[in-house]
Amino acid sequence: MRGGFDVRNHARSGASTRSFIAAGLLDAALADLAEGELLLVCFGHNDAKADERYSDPWTEFPSHLRRFVVGARDRGATPVLLTPVERRHFVRARLQPTHGAYPARVRAVAREEDVALIDLTRGTAALWQSQGIEQSKASFLWLEPGEWPGYPDGEQDDTHLSSSGARLVADLVATHLSGDSFRARSTPGGSRARTPVT
């Protein structure tokens, strides 16, 4: 990752805050977290799913986020909350929000708990908008038939990032983490980032 960060990724594809905690993955991530390190926490895509992953944005979701915050601080680490990456959803050439109340709840928890925040929802929305309808397809899994063995019939996925899109988002995160305002409020010496990001 750009910026000299040593990243250990504890993410689980498809996880919500509820399912991540229930599966014991938060405990595992915290057990791998040392004093002075960063814990990056990014959820919201799957918490809205109408199944066992669902977390109500007004009660359960912020409560779950606080468990990550408390767990990191108990270990002398610095929690960082990230709003979810925006999906690629254009209406008449304007990108539309798709995450409902979840980004606002992440911002609220960050404010209430005095936690560093990286607003990826706004950052990626601006990025996809600047790319436009056609160019933004390259940042997501838009594949022609036969282009990739795993998708022989092609794919048009406006949620999951391509490798190039993932690099763009990683650069956004690294830029925030390397900024003077972030370094001023983070734990000294915390250059390792553990990331339960879904």
Secondary structure as UniProt FT lines:
FT   TURN            2..4
FT   STRAND          6..9
FT   TURN            13..14
FT   HELIX           17..22
FT   TURN            23..24
FT   HELIX           25..31
FT   TURN            35..36
FT   STRAND          38..42
FT   TURN            47..48
FT   TURN            52..53
FT   TURN            57..59
FT   HELIX           60..74
FT   TURN            75..76
FT   STRAND          78..82
FT   STRAND          90..91
FT   TURN            92..93
FT   STRAND          94..95
FT   TURN            100..101
FT   HELIX           102..113
FT   STRAND          116..118
FT   HELIX           120..135
FT   HELIX           136..139
FT   STRAND          140..143
FT   TURN            145..146
FT   TURN            149..150
FT   TURN            152..153
FT   STRAND          155..161
FT   HELIX           163..178
FT   HELIX           180..185
FT   TURN            188..189
FT   STRAND          192..195
//
